[in-house]
Amino acid sequence: MFRIFLFCFLPILILSCRERDHTNPFDPDNDDPYLQIGLTVNSTDSLIQLSWYIPQDPDINGFEIYRRISGEGEFSLLALLDKTVSSYTDIASKADIRYEYFVRMLGDGVESSPTQVKSITPGPGQIWIVDDFLWEIYRVNYDLSSYALRKTGAWKPENLALAVQIGKGLVTYPAINYLEIFDLQSGAFMYGTSAINRPYDAVYDENLKLFWLIDSLGSLYQLDSTANHRLIGSFFGKPVQIDLLDDRVVILDKGVNSIFFFEYDLLLSDFIETDPDGESFENLALMRTDNINNKIYFLDRSENNNTIYKYNVTRRFMTAVFQDSLIRSFAVNKQDESIWIIIANKLNSDVVQLSGTGERLLTINGFNRPRDINVNPYNGNVIFTDLTEQINILKEKIFHYKSGELIGSFETYGDPFKVYIE
């Protein structure tokens, strides 16, 4: 009886041991052709960060990192790291060049299979997205290859203010009378307050080391980096956008369809309330400031037409730059004063680049319903978000272009609502 049991048991034992051995990454007969250690690759400006987790079993002696630069034929060994290290920063990379990486583990005289190859193109600036379907705030890599940081919101987010110099961000949730300050590196909650009704938009002031914030009920606040706030005044109709132009605070007030300029002492230094013909605006919707050329651009929507205006703050001179009934949003390239516009047709929408005087320079077409657009202040590249008719569908919804050439696109189930570049 014992012999029969042993005869039956031994094959099972041998097969189970063999199956367990083949999960060993150093086993050449491992069924998985790739090393699974969660390798991720992210970029910040010209730096590329690699990270992975360290397996508990088997024992390892170290890691090898291999790299291939666009145009090269073979991968080359970039670094040999201790077994306790789970990250590496490639400081020798350059912007707008594609890099590929894989990692191997080292054992006693053996090496594992490689990880799957991860690729990335680094570049300047941080690209942040506000998603109003998934209720998320996230940062994507420059080439839109993947998330660099993903943060779940407390509710449906409205606006984001970035204070990169101190590593903090502020997000507003007007529907629940709440705002949050979070860590830009980890996404972790830092401070919050529900003491402000309908907090709507904010901007960080590097000179004063604080945030300016408006609520949609008509008030202006200052907040420090720990969310301690001070009411400055309640003298607006319905402020919906705030920005800085040198040492002035600029506020778009939809309640009275005007734009106000305040000095730091809150002295009103200028305001815009009529078009060049002296007519009142119908529906001010969006403004963009240009502190390099000391200009401000804004969009007025009417029943039959939409107009983008340019206002020279120094000369106090306004011109109508472009008109079209289908303008959805726009952004300004401060380097050459060109204007990028979303023309939102019902069936096929375009992204159009205009010169500073309104001539069409470039058209990128074939999009469904673009929502927001912004220009990278460091190189003039344009990033915009698109929206599908069906929600909760995985599809390319964020696009990054350089001079009409696609740098990358990002797939998401959500609805990217606003794009910020800092």
Residue pairs with C-beta under 8 A, 6 or more apart in sequence:
21 27
21 29
22 29
22 30
22 31
23 30
23 32
24 30
24 58
25 32
25 35
25 36
25 55
25 58
25 105
25 112
25 113
26 58
26 105
26 107
26 110
26 111
26 112
30 113
32 113
33 113
34 113
34 114
34 115
34 116
35 103
35 104
35 105
35 112
35 113
35 114
35 115
36 115
37 52
37 53
37 54
37 55
37 103
37 105
37 115
38 52
38 53
39 50
39 51
39 52
39 101
39 102
39 103
39 115
39 116
39 118
40 50
40 51
40 52
40 118
40 146
41 48
41 49
41 50
41 101
41 118
41 119
41 120
41 145
41 146
42 48
42 49
42 51
42 120
42 141
42 146
42 148
43 49
43 93
43 120
43 121
43 122
43 123
43 141
43 142
43 143
43 148
44 122
44 126
44 148
45 95
45 122
45 123
45 124
45 125
46 91
46 93
46 94
46 95
46 122
46 123
46 124
47 89
47 90
47 91
47 93
47 122
48 89
48 90
48 93
48 99
48 101
48 120
48 122
49 87
49 88
49 89
49 90
50 65
50 87
50 88
50 89
50 90
50 101
50 103
50 118
51 86
51 87
51 88
52 63
52 86
52 87
52 103
52 115
53 86
54 60
54 83
54 84
54 86
55 105
58 107
59 107
60 83
60 105
60 106
60 107
61 83
61 106
61 107
61 108
62 80
62 81
62 82
62 83
62 105
62 106
63 80
63 81
63 82
63 83
63 85
63 103
63 104
63 105
63 106
64 77
64 79
64 80
64 81
64 103
64 104
64 105
64 106
64 111
65 77
65 78
65 79
65 80
65 81
65 88
65 101
65 102
65 103
66 75
66 76
66 77
66 78
66 101
66 102
66 103
66 104
66 114
67 75
67 76
67 78
67 90
67 99
67 100
67 101
68 74
68 75
68 76
68 99
68 100
68 101
69 97
69 98
69 99
69 100
70 97
70 98
70 99
75 100
75 102
78 90
78 101
79 88
81 88
90 99
90 101
93 99
93 122
94 122
95 122
95 123
95 124
95 142
95 379
96 121
96 122
96 123
96 402
97 121
97 122
98 119
98 120
98 121
98 143
99 119
99 120
99 121
99 122
100 117
100 118
100 119
101 117
101 118
101 119
102 114
102 115
102 116
102 117
102 118
103 114
103 115
104 111
104 112
104 113
104 114
104 115
105 111
105 112
106 112
119 145
120 141
120 142
120 143
120 145
120 146
121 142
121 143
121 145
121 407
121 408
122 141
122 142
122 143
123 142
123 143
123 376
123 379
123 381
123 407
124 142
124 376
124 378
124 379
125 142
125 376
125 377
125 378
125 379
125 421
125 422
126 139
126 162
126 164
126 184
126 421
126 422
127 139
127 140
127 141
127 142
127 144
127 376
127 383
127 400
127 419
127 420
127 421
128 137
128 138
128 139
128 160
128 162
128 169
128 419
128 420
128 421
128 422
129 136
129 137
129 138
129 139
129 140
129 385
129 398
129 416
129 417
129 418
129 419
129 420
130 136
130 137
130 157
130 158
130 159
130 160
130 171
130 416
130 417
130 418
130 419
130 420
131 137
131 138
131 157
131 412
131 414
131 415
131 416
131 417
132 156
132 157
132 415
132 417
133 391
133 392
133 413
133 414
133 415
134 412
134 413
134 414
134 415
135 152
135 153
135 155
135 156
135 157
136 150
136 151
136 152
136 153
136 157
136 414
137 151
137 153
137 157
137 160
137 169
137 171
137 182
137 187
138 147
138 148
138 149
138 150
138 151
139 147
139 148
139 149
139 184
140 146
140 147
140 148
140 398
140 410
141 147
141 148
142 400
142 407
142 408
143 400
143 407
143 408
144 398
144 399
144 400
144 407
144 408
144 409
144 410
145 408
145 410
149 184
149 185
149 186
149 187
150 187
151 182
151 187
153 171
153 173
154 173
154 176
154 178
154 180
154 192
155 173
155 175
155 176
155 178
156 173
156 175
157 171
157 172
157 173
158 171
158 172
158 173
158 174
158 175
158 200
158 201
159 171
159 172
159 200
159 201
159 202
159 418
160 169
160 170
160 171
160 172
160 418
160 420
161 169
161 170
161 171
161 201
161 202
161 203
161 204
161 211
161 213
162 169
162 184
162 204
162 420
162 422
163 169
163 170
163 184
163 204
163 211
163 225
164 184
164 422
165 204
165 206
166 209
166 225
167 183
167 184
167 185
168 181
168 182
168 183
168 184
168 190
168 225
169 181
169 182
169 183
169 184
170 179
170 180
170 181
170 182
170 202
170 204
170 211
170 213
170 223
171 179
171 180
171 182
172 178
172 179
172 199
172 200
172 201
172 202
172 213
173 179
173 180
173 199
174 198
174 199
174 200
174 215
174 216
176 194
177 194
177 196
177 197
177 198
177 199
178 192
178 193
178 194
178 199
179 192
179 193
179 196
179 199
179 202
179 213
179 223
179 227
180 189
180 190
180 191
180 192
181 190
181 191
181 192
181 225
181 226
181 227
182 188
182 189
182 190
183 190
190 226
191 225
191 226
191 227
192 227
193 227
193 229
195 229
196 213
196 215
196 219
196 221
196 229
197 215
197 217
198 215
198 216
198 217
199 213
199 214
199 215
199 221
200 213
200 214
200 215
200 216
200 239
200 240
201 213
201 214
201 239
201 240
201 241
201 242
202 211
202 212
202 213
202 214
202 223
202 242
203 211
203 212
203 242
203 243
203 244
204 210
204 211
205 211
205 212
205 244
207 247
208 222
208 264
209 224
209 225
210 222
210 223
210 224
210 225
211 222
211 223
211 224
211 225
212 220
212 221
212 222
212 242
212 244
212 249
213 220
213 221
213 222
213 223
213 229
213 242
214 220
214 221
214 236
214 239
214 240
214 241
214 242
214 251
215 221
215 239
216 238
216 239
216 240
217 234
217 238
218 234
218 235
218 236
218 237
218 238
218 239
218 255
219 231
219 232
219 233
219 234
219 236
220 231
220 232
220 233
220 234
220 235
220 236
220 239
220 242
220 249
220 251
221 229
221 230
221 231
221 232
222 229
222 230
222 232
223 229
223 230
232 266
233 266
236 251
236 253
236 255
236 256
236 260
237 253
237 254
237 255
237 256
238 253
238 254
238 255
239 251
239 252
239 253
239 254
239 255
240 252
240 253
240 254
241 251
241 252
241 286
241 287
242 249
242 250
242 251
242 252
243 249
243 250
243 287
243 288
243 289
244 250
244 289
244 291
245 261
245 289
245 291
245 294
245 296
245 313
246 291
246 294
247 263
247 264
248 261
248 262
248 263
248 264
248 269
249 261
249 262
249 263
249 264
250 259
250 260
250 261
250 262
250 287
250 289
250 296
251 259
251 260
251 262
252 259
252 284
252 286
252 287
252 298
253 259
253 260
253 284
254 283
254 284
254 285
256 273
257 273
257 280
257 281
257 282
257 283
257 284
257 300
258 271
258 272
258 273
258 281
258 284
259 271
259 272
259 273
259 284
259 287
259 296
259 298
260 268
260 270
260 271
261 268
261 269
261 270
261 271
261 313
262 268
262 269
263 269
270 313
270 316
272 296
272 298
272 311
272 318
273 280
273 281
274 280
274 281
275 281
275 300
275 307
275 309
275 318
275 320
276 309
276 318
276 319
276 320
281 300
282 300
282 301
282 302
282 303
283 300
283 301
283 302
284 298
284 299
284 300
284 301
285 299
285 300
285 301
286 298
286 299
286 329
286 330
287 296
287 297
287 298
287 299
288 296
288 297
288 298
288 330
288 331
288 332
289 295
289 296
289 297
290 296
290 297
290 332
290 334
290 337
291 334
292 334
292 335
293 334
293 337
294 312
294 313
294 314
295 310
295 311
295 312
295 313
295 337
296 310
296 311
296 313
297 308
297 309
297 310
297 311
297 321
297 330
297 332
297 339
298 308
298 309
298 311
299 306
299 307
299 308
299 309
299 327
299 329
299 330
300 306
300 307
300 309
301 327
304 325
305 323
305 324
305 325
306 323
306 324
306 325
306 326
306 327
307 320
307 322
307 323
308 320
308 321
308 322
308 323
308 327
308 330
308 339
308 341
309 318
309 319
309 320
309 321
310 318
310 319
310 321
310 356
311 317
311 318
312 318
321 339
321 354
321 356
321 357
321 358
322 339
322 341
322 354
322 358
324 341
324 343
326 343
326 344
326 345
327 341
327 342
327 343
327 344
328 342
328 343
328 344
328 349
328 370
328 371
329 341
329 342
329 370
329 371
329 372
329 373
330 339
330 340
330 341
330 342
330 373
331 339
331 340
331 373
331 374
331 375
331 382
332 338
332 339
332 340
332 375
333 339
333 340
333 375
333 380
333 382
334 375
334 377
335 377
335 380
336 356
336 380
337 355
337 356
338 353
338 354
338 355
338 356
338 361
338 380
339 353
339 354
339 355
339 356
339 358
340 351
340 352
340 353
340 354
340 373
340 375
340 382
340 384
341 351
341 352
341 353
341 354
341 373
342 349
342 350
342 351
342 352
342 370
342 371
342 372
342 373
342 384
343 349
343 350
343 351
343 352
344 369
344 370
348 365
348 366
348 367
349 365
349 367
349 368
349 369
349 370
349 386
350 363
350 364
350 365
350 367
351 363
351 364
351 365
351 367
351 370
351 373
351 382
351 384
351 401
352 360
352 362
352 363
352 364
353 360
353 361
353 362
353 363
353 382
354 360
354 361
355 361
362 403
362 404
364 401
364 404
367 386
367 399
368 386
368 387
368 388
368 389
369 386
369 387
369 388
369 389
370 384
370 385
370 386
370 387
371 384
371 385
371 386
371 387
371 415
371 416
371 417
371 418
372 384
372 385
372 416
372 417
372 418
372 419
373 382
373 383
373 384
373 385
373 419
374 382
374 383
374 384
374 419
374 420
374 421
375 381
375 382
375 383
375 421
376 382
376 383
376 421
377 421
379 402
380 402
381 400
381 401
381 402
381 407
382 400
382 401
382 402
383 398
383 399
383 400
383 401
383 419
383 421
384 398
384 399
384 419
385 397
385 398
385 399
385 416
385 417
385 418
385 419
386 396
386 397
386 398
386 399
386 416
387 397
387 415
387 416
388 395
388 397
391 415
392 413
393 413
394 411
394 412
394 413
395 411
395 412
396 409
396 410
396 411
397 410
397 411
397 412
397 414
397 415
397 416
398 409
398 410
398 412
398 416
398 419
399 406
399 408
399 409
399 410
400 406
400 407
400 408
400 409
401 407
